């Protein structure tokens, strides 16, 4: 491990977890991402922002291995994974909560969690179904309910809980707040902040509520037309609402 791949955060020495360099990827022959590069250290959260159709979900799909690779590099925990199958990436510690949630609707809440649970790394406290119930008391109350009997917000909680019991090193959240009532948005934001800020699980979050996600993130990357048009400190971008509006509007900004 080189000195360039380590940093200090909150008094601890952290290693680089994800490195994407000049990634070109898409679906079939269609190339959506053009020379995308980003880095993420262990214990850090990245807000991935941009208007609809700018390549955010494609980037998440590329990290899990669900796109066609056309060039560049993806390294996870020091290993190149651009040619690694999705199930092996999951086994390496890439956890994914898709926009569609994709819970097992024919199973109960408890069965959804126990069907996929994996032990944690020796140096980490395990996420178990019991810890998920403590994080989301609503799920504890509905542990015998089928997925079809849950509200949209409860399904999102279950999708997040199911990803957590895999005990991943990196959590990918694709628009976790979409379509939820304000009270559920606040509940999920608190849970995500606990998972990431308080417990140090690395995460990349795609969201249409940029202010909410920037508040709990370390870094921000903005995509437009499949390229990075801004990268920087999340709190700094949060403090520049005019720049944020410009980046998420019609005008494009230069890379920082």
JOLINVEN-V192269 format. One line per field, one symbol per residue. ss: DSSP state (2 for helix, 1 for strand, 0 for the rest). Layout:
ss=???
This chain:
ss=0022211110011111111111111110011111111111100011111000000222222222000111111111001100000222222201111000000000012222220000000000000022222220222220000122200222222222222200000111110000000222222222222222220001111100022222000011111100111111122222002222222000000000
